[in-house]
Amino acid sequence: MWFGWIEFDVLLGDVHSLKEKRAAVRPILAEVRRRFDVSAAETGHHDLHRRAGLAAGLVAADRAHVVEVLDAVERLVAYRPEVELVAARRRLYSSEDE
């Protein structure tokens, strides 16, 4: 069994309040969940209105599937016109890792 997750640090475009931030972030997370059947959440920079930390994670039987899904999630977030991807970090673990 493989566990994988990816974290994003993104800058939001024309956002002037935390309410507008939620309105920009919510559709991105919803699309990631819907298209890839993964868990996704806003995980950082909660008090900043132009910056967001987003993350997605999944569990699968094989490593190749986890890598494929995380690659696709990264492409989706990177090509969203309303955000600028500052950084992406990912981790993969096997249930056999010590």
MDAnalysis code that builds the backbone (N, CA, C; Angstrom):
import MDAnalysis as mda
import numpy as np

u = mda.Universe.empty(294, n_residues=98, atom_resindex=np.repeat(np.arange(98), 3), trajectory=True)
u.add_TopologyAttr("name", ["N", "CA", "C"] * 98)
u.add_TopologyAttr("resid", np.arange(1, 99))
u.add_TopologyAttr("resname", ["MET", "TRP", "PHE", "GLY", "TRP", "ILE", "GLU", "PHE", "ASP", "VAL", "LEU", "LEU", "GLY", "ASP", "VAL", "HIS", "SER", "LEU", "LYS", "GLU", "LYS", "ARG", "ALA", "ALA", "VAL", "ARG", "PRO", "ILE", "LEU", "ALA", "GLU", "VAL", "ARG", "ARG", "ARG", "PHE", "ASP", "VAL", "SER", "ALA", "ALA", "GLU", "THR", "GLY", "HIS", "HIS", "ASP", "LEU", "HIS", "ARG", "ARG", "ALA", "GLY", "LEU", "ALA", "ALA", "GLY", "LEU", "VAL", "ALA", "ALA", "ASP", "ARG", "ALA", "HIS", "VAL", "VAL", "GLU", "VAL", "LEU", "ASP", "ALA", "VAL", "GLU", "ARG", "LEU", "VAL", "ALA", "TYR", "ARG", "PRO", "GLU", "VAL", "GLU", "LEU", "VAL", "ALA", "ALA", "ARG", "ARG", "ARG", "LEU", "TYR", "SER", "SER", "GLU", "ASP", "GLU"])
u.atoms.positions = np.array([
    [0.849, -1.162, 0.000],
    [0.000, 0.000, 0.000],
    [0.901, 1.234, 0.000],
    [0.512, 2.240, -0.791],
    [1.275, 3.476, -0.919],
    [0.430, 4.671, -0.500],
    [1.060, 5.589, 0.202],
    [0.451, 6.832, 0.644],
    [1.191, 7.969, -0.063],
    [0.461, 8.902, -0.586],
    [1.113, 10.031, -1.230],
    [0.331, 11.299, -1.007],
    [1.062, 12.388, -0.894],
    [0.401, 13.678, -0.820],
    [1.275, 14.740, -1.456],
    [0.613, 15.811, -1.840],
    [1.304, 16.946, -2.453],
    [0.785, 18.216, -1.794],
    [1.708, 19.121, -1.519],
    [1.364, 20.400, -0.908],
    [1.741, 21.512, -1.877],
    [0.883, 22.520, -1.970],
    [1.109, 23.650, -2.856],
    [1.138, 24.941, -2.056],
    [2.011, 25.830, -2.464],
    [2.020, 27.196, -1.974],
    [1.654, 28.042, -3.182],
    [0.518, 28.717, -3.116],
    [0.037, 29.469, -4.274],
    [-0.236, 30.923, -3.908],
    [-0.062, 31.784, -4.904],
    [-0.462, 33.187, -4.799],
    [-1.757, 33.345, -5.585],
    [-2.692, 34.051, -4.998],
    [-3.981, 34.276, -5.643],
    [-3.961, 35.619, -6.348],
    [-4.668, 35.716, -7.437],
    [-4.673, 36.924, -8.257],
    [-5.363, 38.097, -7.598],
    [-6.430, 38.543, -8.163],
    [-7.141, 39.745, -7.739],
    [-8.042, 39.443, -6.541],
    [-7.432, 39.261, -5.376],
    [-8.154, 38.913, -4.153],
    [-7.836, 39.982, -3.114],
    [-8.884, 40.527, -2.463],
    [-8.693, 41.625, -1.521],
    [-9.209, 41.331, -0.127],
    [-9.719, 40.130, 0.113],
    [-10.231, 39.796, 1.442],
    [-10.183, 38.282, 1.628],
    [-10.335, 37.863, 2.865],
    [-10.374, 36.422, 3.147],
    [-11.621, 35.781, 2.536],
    [-12.704, 36.533, 2.447],
    [-13.924, 36.021, 1.819],
    [-13.684, 35.749, 0.333],
    [-13.007, 36.665, -0.351],
    [-12.679, 36.453, -1.766],
    [-11.688, 35.299, -1.924],
    [-10.793, 35.153, -0.946],
    [-9.851, 34.031, -0.986],
    [-10.608, 32.706, -0.951],
    [-11.553, 32.585, -0.018],
    [-12.351, 31.352, 0.074],
    [-13.088, 31.094, -1.239],
    [-13.593, 32.154, -1.848],
    [-14.319, 32.010, -3.119],
    [-13.397, 31.549, -4.246],
    [-12.116, 31.866, -4.158],
    [-11.160, 31.426, -5.178],
    [-10.642, 30.014, -4.908],
    [-10.417, 29.691, -3.644],
    [-9.822, 28.402, -3.274],
    [-10.841, 27.264, -3.330],
    [-12.051, 27.518, -2.899],
    [-13.070, 26.464, -2.826],
    [-13.297, 25.737, -4.154],
    [-13.420, 26.434, -5.295],
    [-13.624, 25.711, -6.563],
    [-12.412, 24.876, -6.989],
    [-11.211, 25.339, -6.664],
    [-10.015, 24.565, -6.999],
    [-10.020, 23.247, -6.240],
    [-10.264, 23.313, -4.940],
    [-10.285, 22.092, -4.129],
    [-11.419, 21.163, -4.558],
    [-12.573, 21.721, -4.881],
    [-13.703, 20.904, -5.321],
    [-13.377, 20.174, -6.625],
    [-12.719, 20.876, -7.553],
    [-12.366, 20.240, -8.827],
    [-11.324, 19.140, -8.619],
    [-10.344, 19.383, -7.769],
    [-9.328, 18.366, -7.477],
    [-9.993, 17.123, -6.892],
    [-10.890, 17.318, -5.927],
    [-11.595, 16.174, -5.315],
    [-12.423, 15.411, -6.349],
    [-13.168, 16.160, -7.153],
    [-14.080, 15.544, -8.120],
    [-13.335, 14.792, -9.219],
    [-12.302, 15.405, -9.777],
    [-11.609, 14.803, -10.923],
    [-10.713, 13.641, -10.546],
    [-10.135, 13.672, -9.341],
    [-9.117, 12.675, -9.007],
    [-9.478, 11.789, -7.825],
    [-10.628, 12.003, -7.208],
    [-11.082, 11.189, -6.074],
    [-10.009, 11.119, -4.985],
    [-9.536, 12.293, -4.570],
    [-8.524, 12.411, -3.525],
    [-9.084, 13.281, -2.403],
    [-8.418, 13.265, -1.274],
    [-8.725, 14.215, -0.210],
    [-7.966, 15.498, -0.511],
    [-8.611, 16.635, -0.302],
    [-7.968, 17.922, -0.575],
    [-8.461, 18.947, 0.431],
    [-7.555, 19.850, 0.820],
    [-7.904, 20.860, 1.810],
    [-6.978, 22.059, 1.710],
    [-7.456, 23.174, 2.251],
    [-6.586, 24.328, 2.447],
    [-5.822, 24.070, 3.739],
    [-4.508, 24.111, 3.659],
    [-3.701, 23.673, 4.798],
    [-2.755, 24.732, 5.347],
    [-2.720, 25.902, 4.744],
    [-1.785, 26.895, 5.248],
    [-2.123, 28.302, 4.820],
    [-1.459, 29.265, 5.454],
    [-1.630, 30.692, 5.169],
    [-3.083, 31.129, 5.345],
    [-3.719, 30.637, 6.396],
    [-5.143, 30.933, 6.620],
    [-5.416, 32.408, 6.889],
    [-4.436, 33.129, 7.401],
    [-4.650, 34.522, 7.757],
    [-4.220, 35.512, 6.665],
    [-3.690, 35.020, 5.555],
    [-3.276, 35.871, 4.448],
    [-4.293, 35.773, 3.321],
    [-4.695, 36.903, 2.759],
    [-5.751, 36.851, 1.743],
    [-5.239, 36.606, 0.325],
    [-3.958, 36.806, 0.047],
    [-3.456, 36.580, -1.312],
    [-2.608, 35.331, -1.438],
    [-2.492, 34.562, -0.374],
    [-1.656, 33.370, -0.405],
    [-2.436, 32.213, 0.205],
    [-2.187, 31.002, -0.316],
    [-2.885, 29.832, 0.214],
    [-1.961, 28.617, 0.192],
    [-2.123, 27.785, 1.177],
    [-1.484, 26.478, 1.193],
    [-2.558, 25.445, 0.913],
    [-2.385, 24.655, -0.109],
    [-3.350, 23.623, -0.493],
    [-2.652, 22.274, -0.464],
    [-3.403, 21.218, -0.213],
    [-2.818, 19.881, -0.205],
    [-3.838, 18.864, -0.690],
    [-3.316, 17.790, -1.271],
    [-4.147, 16.667, -1.715],
    [-3.407, 15.382, -1.374],
    [-4.166, 14.356, -1.005],
    [-3.532, 13.093, -0.657],
    [-4.387, 11.904, -1.054],
    [-3.709, 10.759, -1.213],
    [-4.423, 9.537, -1.575],
    [-3.654, 8.305, -1.114],
    [-4.359, 7.202, -1.107],
    [-3.804, 5.886, -0.799],
    [-4.145, 4.984, -1.971],
    [-3.159, 4.184, -2.406],
    [-3.394, 3.276, -3.535],
    [-2.547, 2.024, -3.363],
    [-2.854, 1.034, -4.149],
    [-2.155, -0.247, -4.052],
    [-0.747, -0.193, -4.628],
    [-0.535, 0.656, -5.638],
    [0.800, 0.688, -6.235],
    [1.320, 2.112, -6.374],
    [2.635, 2.225, -6.363],
    [3.323, 3.512, -6.402],
    [3.034, 4.267, -7.692],
    [3.003, 3.569, -8.808],
    [2.804, 4.216, -10.102],
    [1.482, 4.986, -10.154],
    [0.452, 4.421, -9.582],
    [-0.852, 5.097, -9.573],
    [-0.788, 6.370, -8.732],
    [-0.149, 6.299, -7.573],
    [-0.025, 7.484, -6.717],
    [0.731, 8.586, -7.446],
    [1.839, 8.251, -8.072],
    [2.639, 9.238, -8.808],
    [1.827, 9.842, -9.953],
    [1.107, 9.016, -10.679],
    [0.295, 9.488, -11.805],
    [-0.768, 10.487, -11.347],
    [-1.449, 10.168, -10.258],
    [-2.502, 11.058, -9.752],
    [-1.894, 12.360, -9.229],
    [-0.813, 12.279, -8.471],
    [-0.191, 13.494, -7.946],
    [0.332, 14.389, -9.071],
    [0.869, 13.793, -10.128],
    [1.301, 14.568, -11.293],
    [0.118, 15.310, -11.914],
    [-1.004, 14.618, -12.046],
    [-2.185, 15.225, -12.649],
    [-2.744, 16.349, -11.772],
    [-2.746, 16.149, -10.466],
    [-3.209, 17.198, -9.547],
    [-2.303, 18.415, -9.668],
    [-0.996, 18.195, -9.718],
    [-0.066, 19.315, -9.845],
    [-0.293, 20.085, -11.141],
    [-0.514, 19.379, -12.245],
    [-0.782, 20.051, -13.513],
    [-2.053, 20.896, -13.427],
    [-3.095, 20.344, -12.822],
    [-4.356, 21.069, -12.709],
    [-4.158, 22.370, -11.927],
    [-3.483, 22.308, -10.791],
    [-3.281, 23.508, -9.972],
    [-2.356, 24.492, -10.695],
    [-1.298, 23.997, -11.311],
    [-0.321, 24.871, -11.972],
    [-0.925, 25.637, -13.138],
    [-1.893, 25.061, -13.824],
    [-2.452, 25.703, -15.011],
    [-3.734, 26.487, -14.750],
    [-4.107, 26.624, -13.469],
    [-5.275, 27.459, -13.149],
    [-4.877, 28.920, -13.353],
    [-5.622, 29.674, -14.146],
    [-5.225, 31.058, -14.440],
    [-5.323, 31.994, -13.238],
    [-6.135, 31.674, -12.252],
    [-6.328, 32.573, -11.123],
    [-5.290, 32.407, -10.015],
    [-4.384, 31.440, -10.164],
    [-3.349, 31.238, -9.148],
    [-1.972, 31.170, -9.799],
    [-0.979, 31.526, -9.009],
    [0.416, 31.371, -9.422],
    [1.040, 30.357, -8.470],
    [1.517, 29.261, -9.005],
    [2.127, 28.214, -8.195],
    [3.528, 28.658, -7.788],
    [3.749, 28.825, -6.481],
    [5.047, 29.235, -5.954],
    [5.912, 28.005, -5.695],
    [5.311, 26.972, -5.095],
    [6.073, 25.765, -4.774],
    [5.128, 24.577, -4.676],
    [5.669, 23.410, -4.985],
    [4.939, 22.149, -4.814],
    [5.900, 21.154, -4.176],
    [5.437, 20.504, -3.118],
    [6.234, 19.492, -2.432],
    [5.393, 18.225, -2.322],
    [6.035, 17.096, -2.564],
    [5.289, 15.842, -2.470],
    [6.046, 14.821, -1.652],
    [5.300, 13.880, -1.107],
    [5.867, 12.792, -0.324],
    [5.165, 11.500, -0.726],
    [5.950, 10.433, -0.760],
    [5.433, 9.090, -1.029],
    [5.975, 8.158, 0.042],
    [5.100, 7.346, 0.589],
    [5.502, 6.359, 1.577],
    [4.815, 5.038, 1.281],
    [5.540, 3.971, 1.546],
    [4.979, 2.631, 1.441],
    [4.616, 2.156, 2.837],
    [3.630, 1.294, 2.939],
    [3.271, 0.731, 4.236],
    [4.391, -0.136, 4.784],
    [5.341, -0.492, 3.944],
    [6.485, -1.301, 4.378],
    [7.656, -0.455, 4.819],
    [7.576, 0.882, 4.673],
    [8.656, 1.765, 5.128],
    [8.733, 1.727, 6.644],
    [9.922, 1.831, 7.131],
    [10.127, 1.841, 8.581],
    [10.359, 3.242, 9.052],
])
